[in-house]
Each structure stands twice: as structure tokens, then as C-alpha cells.
């Protein structure tokens, strides 16, 4: 290795180390390069708690020749500001657009930091509606869990741009596909595909190593959306939670869980098992080792069971 190349390598290494150290000190994960110009911040996938600053979900950004597109913004204003600082360490180009994939609280409350920088914020119209109608409750719950200091400056930020279905667009000089397959994990799920790299940010549609929490789902639509994603030629999938997936085969694990859960609850209900008993006994054994299983499994059983009672 020549002296010039060695010096360049050392500079890159020092930059990466300094970025990592700063991120670790602030509780912010360092951006991970997924593909040329595509970066992800990987949360720890656990339940929201003071120890993890609420940084449990994934989000990221795409750097084009003209600017940056951000996908999801994390759980707090503080996180959003840290994202902006981390992006500036990667590129001097301006943030051109924020895309919110769905309205879950772990993904939306950093948007206020970008709104303060006059960055447009885009979501599906139903997601924007749910943020407007419901996210004040989510914000109050996060404040109770994480504390006023962690959530300082956080506020409900309704997207100012919306789409109503699958849309192709250019942002920052990169061609993106915003994929909407109808109500799935939420009524307004978007998955964001960077066509140049083949990287998909799957938002609430896909989890890896963590069972999904049922909130505003339509399980048949969710399963159909996963089948549609599986049919695409994807190089990498950044799930809403968990490590990035190479290719697209493993995204169907989310569907396996949903299908098995739904069938198990329906079977228990048909057999006359009461709600309390079902919450304790209905299991999906293949997913016991997944994060949040002990917490979310009985809640998921309860949600499906109550839906069956209303039919």
C-alpha cells in the first residue's frame, strides 16, 4: 500500500471512529452504509425504555447528486437533530425531503427537527391523517416512558405532502418508488425503494428478529403486501426493526408469524377458549426467541380475539 493510500485509509478510519464515538455518547447509532449513497441507522429492536432513549426502530437516508432524502425520523426531536448532524458528517448536500413510512411513534417524532429546517415531509394521506388524529396520545405515552428531558422539543408534526398510492418520484437526484399496497400493518404503509441500489426501506411491513406489534393492521392486506414485496428484485431490505436483510426471502418470516398467529387465535376462539386463557396459552413457538415475544404476543392475541368477537 502506498503512503498516500495508507494516509487516506487512516483518515477514513479516524472519521468512522470519531463518528461512532460521538454517536455512542449521544445514544445515537452510527449510520451504516448499506449501498453506495444509502445509509441506515439501526435501532436495538427492544421495547422503548429510558436506557435505549427510545431508539429501537430503523431509519435512514439516501444521498443523491443534488441532495438527501430521509426515511423516517426516530422517536424524538433530539433524535431528529442528531440525525441531521450525522448526515452532515457524511455529506454537505442539503436534506431535500423526509418520507414517513407509517405513523408508529418510534418513527415519527424526529420530524419536528426537519420541519424546523424547512424540509418538506411526505407520507401517505392516511398516515398524515392518523398522525394528526392520534399522535398526541403517542407523544404523551413516550413522555411518560422516556421523560420530559429526552422528549424535549418533540411535537406532533403532520406531513405537508401526501400521496394516495404507489408513486414514482425523484428526490435529491435519485429515483425512488414509494410502494403502497393498501391497508397492511397500518392503513397508510409506504415502502421506499431506491431503484439505483435496489435497497428497500420496508417501514412497518417487515421486522427481523422481533415480532410485530399489532396496532392498526389488516392482516390479509399485510400478507398480500409482503407477497408483493417478495416478488420484487431487491438487493437489501432495511426492515422497520432488526438487522438489514440481504435479498428478499427473509421478509416472509413476518408473514409466517402473522399467518400462524391469526390461525392459532381463530382456532382457540372456535374451540371456546376464553380471552384471558387465550392470551396465556396461544403461542407461535417458532418465534419464541424473537424480541418482544413475551410482551407483544399476548397483546397480539388479545387484539385478534377482540376483533373476532365483533364479527
N, C-alpha and C positions, 0 to 999 in steps of 0.2 A: 504493500500500500504506500503510495507516495505521501510526502509530507503534507501536501495541500489536501489530499483526500482524507488523511488522518485528522487534520485540523478541522475540516468540515464535519467529519463524523463526531468529533468531540463536541463541537458547537451544538450539533443537533441533539446529542446525548444530554448535554447540560441543560438545553432548553426543555427537553422532555422531563428531566428530573425536577427542574425548578417548577414547571407547570404542575407536576404530580404533587410536589411538596405543598405548594400553595393550595391546591385543590383539597388535599388531605386535611390541612389545617382548618379550612373553612367548612369541612364536611361535604364539599362538592366533589363528585367523581371527576377524574380527568377525562377529557374527550378521547375516545378510542377511534382510530382510523379504520373504517370498515371497508372502504374502497377509495380510489382517488377522488378527493373532494367531498367525501361523505364521512361524517363523524357521528358517533353516538355517545351519550352519557348513560352509563349502565347503573341503575339503582340496585339495591341489595335484595329486592324481592320479598322482604319481610313485611309484617304489619307496620303501619305508621306508628312511630314511637319517638319520644324525645332523643333517644340515643342515636337514631339514624336521621334526625332532622326532617323526617317525612320523605327522605329521598329513597323511595322504594321502586319507583317506576322508571322506565327508559324514555329518553327523548334524544333529539339530535339536531344536526344541521347539515345542509348541503351547500358547498361553495361553488358557485359558477363564475364565469369570467366577468360578470357585472355585479355580483353581489351574493348575499347569503340568504337561504331560506331555512327557517327554523321549524322543526316539527315538534310540537308540544313544549310545555314551558315549566313543568315541575310544580311543586306543591305550595310555593310561597313567593312573595315579592323578592325576598332575599335570594332565593334560588335563581329567579329570573335575572337579577343584577349580576350574580356570579356567572351565569351562562353568558351574558354579554361580555364580561371580562375575559372569559375563556375563549370565546370566539375571536376577540380582538388579538389574542396571543397567536391564533392560527392564521388570521388574515386581516389586513386593514380594510377590506371591502365592507361596504355598509350592509346591514341587515335590511333586506327588501320586503320580506313577508314572513309572517308567522302563520302556520297552519295548525289548528287544533283538531286532533283526530276524533275526540269524543269528550263528553263532559265530566268524566270521573275526576274527583278533586285532586288526585295525585298528578294530574296532567295540566291543570288549567290556571293555577293561581300565580304563576310567574308571568303571566301575560301582561299584568299591570306594568311591569318594568319596561316591556317593549312598547306599550301604549304611551308611556312617558317619553319615549324616544320617537314618538310619532310613526311607529311601524304599523302598517296595516295588519289586521288579524282576521284570518279567514277560517270558517268552519262550515259544515253542513247547516242548512237552515234549522233543522230540528235540534241540532246541538246548540246553536245560538239561542234558540227558544228555551231549552232546558237550563242553560247557564243563567239566563235572565230570571227564570221562574224558581229555580231550586238551589242555585249555588250559594246563596246567602246562608242557607242551613248548613251546607257542607263546610263553608268557611267558619261558621261558629263552632262546628264539631272539631275542626282542625285546631282552632284556637284553644279549645278545652284540652286537646291531646298534646299539642306541641308547646303551648304557652304563648302569651302575648308578645314576648320578645322575638321568638322565632318567626312569628307571623306578622311582625310589624310591617306596615305599609301594604299588606296584602288586601286586595279588594276584588269584588266581582267585576270582571272585565268582559263585556259582551262583544263578541266579534263584530266588526263593522263591515265585513264582506262575507257573503254566503254563496253556497252552491246548492243545488237541489238534486243532483245526481252525479254520476261519473263525469268527470271533466278533464280535458287535456289543457295544459297551460304551460307557459314559460315563466320562470321566475329566476332572476339573477343570471340569466343566460343558460339555464338548464331546463330541459323539457321534462315535465312532471305529469304523471297521471294520478288524479285523485279518484280513487275507486270507491263507489258506493253500491252495495248490493241489496239495499233495503234494510229494514229493521233487523238487527242482529244482536250484538252484545249491548247495543243501545239503539235508539231509533235513528241516530244520525252518524253512524260509524263511517269514517273515511280511512282508507289505507292509502299511503303515499308511495308511489313507485317512481324512482329516479331512473328514467329509461336509459341513460348513458351507462350507468353502472350495473343495472339490474338489482339494485338494493331496494327492498320494500320495508317501509316503516308500517307495521301492521296495527298499531294502536291497540284498542281494546279487543280486537278479534283473536289475537294469539297470545298465549302465555307459554313460557318454557320453564318447567320445574316448579311451577306454582299453579294451584288450581284457581280458576277464575271465580270471582265473587259475583253472584247473580244479583243484578240491581234493576236494570231496565230492559232485560233481554227478551228476545223472541227466539227460543231455541231452534225451531225449524229454520228460521231465516239465518241464524248464526251458522248452523251446519251447512246451509246452502252457500253462504259467503265463504266458508272455509274450502268447500269444494271448488268454488270459482278461483280462489287464490291458488289452490293446489294445481290447477290447470295451467297456470302462468309459468313462463320460463324465468324463474327467479334465481339469482346468484346467491343472495344473502337476504335473510329476513330478520329484521330487528323487531322482536315481539314487544308487547306492552310491558311485560315483566320477564326477567330472566335473560340468559346469555343469548347473543345472536345465533341464528341457525343458518347453516350452510345449505343451499338448495331450498327446496320447499316440502320435502317429505315429512319432516318432523312437525310441521304446523298442524297436521291432522291429529296429533295427540290431544290437543284441546278439544277437537270434535269427538274423539273416543271417550274422553271424560264426560262431556255433555250428554252423549248418547246413552252411556251406561248409567249415569246419574238419573236421567229422565226415565229410563225404563225401570230402574230399581224403585224409584218413588211411586211410579204408577202401579207397579206390581204390589207394593206394600199397601197402597190405598185400596186397590181392588180386593185385597185379602182382608180388609177390615182393620189393619194396623192403625192405631190412633196416632195423632200428630206427635205427641211427646215421645212415644215409643219409637216412631219412625226416625225422629231426629237423633236418637241414640243408637239405632240398630241398622239403618240403611247406610251401607258403606260401598265404596268403589275401591276394592283392595289394591288394585294395580297402582293407585295414586296415593297410597298412604304416606309415602316418603316425600311427597311434594310439599313445598312450603305452603303454609296457611291451611293445611288439610284439617287440623284439629279445630281451628277457629271457623273456617268458612264452610266445611262440609255440612254440619248440622244446620247452618243458616241457609245454605242452598237447598237442602232437603225441605226445610220449612217453607221456603218461597214457592217451590213447585207444588208442594202439598196444598198450600192455601189456594193456589191457582186452580187446582183440581176441585177443591170444594166449591168454588164459584161457578163451575161449569154446569 
